[in-house]
Amino acid sequence: MQLLLDTHALLWFVSGDPALSARARRAIEAPASTRSVSIATLWEIAIKVSIGKIALALPLAELVQVGVLDNEMSLVPIAREHGRMAPREQRIVPAPRSAGQSPADRPSVGPSK
């Protein structure tokens, strides 16, 4: 099974948080699973830490080593092509900037297929 962990799944997996379901944990830990984490996820974590929205038990670099690399998860880069793959109709919904609001929290809206 191919898995792309989002921010919450990664943080819950690494910290052993029970918010991650037993089924999800088993899938992540299954030897046959191919696990990946997007660089965008790490970027989101860094933003949320910098604005005080979340606190990590260890520095982000250690989280990447212990949580991602030591668990044989691959890092998915962000490439210029990803921007071109988005539909032209897709727009970022403008949201008022308030203290503690991350750009990653803004919804992206576009047509579904």
C-alpha positions in Angstrom: 0.0 0.0 0.0 1.3 3.5 -0.9 0.8 6.0 1.9 1.3 9.8 1.8 1.2 11.0 5.4 -0.3 14.4 6.0 0.8 16.7 8.8 -1.5 15.3 11.5 -0.8 11.7 10.6 3.0 12.3 10.7 2.9 14.1 14.1 0.5 11.6 15.6 2.6 8.7 14.4 5.9 10.1 15.6 4.5 11.1 19.0 2.4 7.9 19.5 -0.7 10.0 19.9 -3.9 7.9 20.2 -5.6 10.4 17.8 -4.0 8.2 15.0 -6.3 5.2 14.7 -5.0 1.7 15.3 -5.9 0.9 11.6 -3.8 3.9 10.3 -0.9 3.0 12.6 -0.9 -0.6 11.4 -0.9 0.6 7.8 2.0 2.9 8.4 4.0 0.3 10.2 3.2 -2.5 7.7 6.5 -3.7 6.1 4.7 -3.8 2.7 3.7 -0.2 2.9 5.5 2.5 1.0 5.5 5.6 3.2 6.0 9.1 2.0 5.9 12.6 3.4 5.7 15.8 1.3 8.2 18.6 1.8 5.0 20.7 2.0 4.1 18.8 5.2 7.5 19.7 6.8 7.1 23.3 5.6 3.6 23.4 7.3 5.0 22.1 10.5 7.8 24.7 10.5 5.3 27.5 9.9 3.0 26.3 12.7 5.9 26.0 15.1 7.2 29.5 14.2 3.8 31.1 14.9 3.3 29.1 18.1 0.4 27.1 16.8 2.1 23.8 17.7 5.0 22.8 19.9 7.3 19.9 19.1 8.9 17.7 21.7 12.1 17.8 19.6 13.6 20.1 17.0 12.2 19.7 13.4 15.5 18.4 12.1 15.4 15.6 14.6 11.7 14.9 13.9 12.6 14.5 10.2 15.5 12.1 11.1 13.6 10.1 13.8 10.1 10.2 12.4 10.7 10.2 8.7 14.1 8.9 7.7 14.5 6.3 10.5 11.0 5.0 9.6 12.1 4.6 6.0 9.7 7.2 4.7 10.6 9.0 1.5 10.4 12.8 1.1 8.4 14.0 -1.8 9.8 17.2 -3.2 7.8 20.2 -4.5 8.6 20.8 -8.1 7.7 23.6 -10.5 5.5 21.1 -12.4 3.2 20.7 -9.5 2.1 24.3 -9.9 1.4 23.7 -13.6 -0.7 20.6 -12.7 -3.3 22.7 -10.8 -6.3 23.7 -12.9 -6.3 27.3 -14.2 -9.6 27.8 -12.4 -8.1 27.0 -9.0 -7.7 30.0 -6.7 -6.5 30.5 -3.2 -9.4 31.9 -1.2 -8.3 35.2 0.4 -8.5 35.0 4.1 -8.0 37.7 6.6 -4.5 37.5 8.2 -4.8 37.3 11.9 -2.3 36.4 14.6 -1.6 32.7 14.5 -3.0 32.1 11.0 -0.8 30.1 8.8 -0.9 30.4 5.0 -1.2 26.6 5.0 -4.6 27.0 6.7 -6.1 28.9 3.8 -8.4 26.7 1.7 -7.6 26.0 -1.9 -10.7 25.9 -4.1 -10.9 24.4 -7.6 -13.1 22.3 -9.8 -13.2 18.6 -9.0 -13.2 15.9 -11.7 
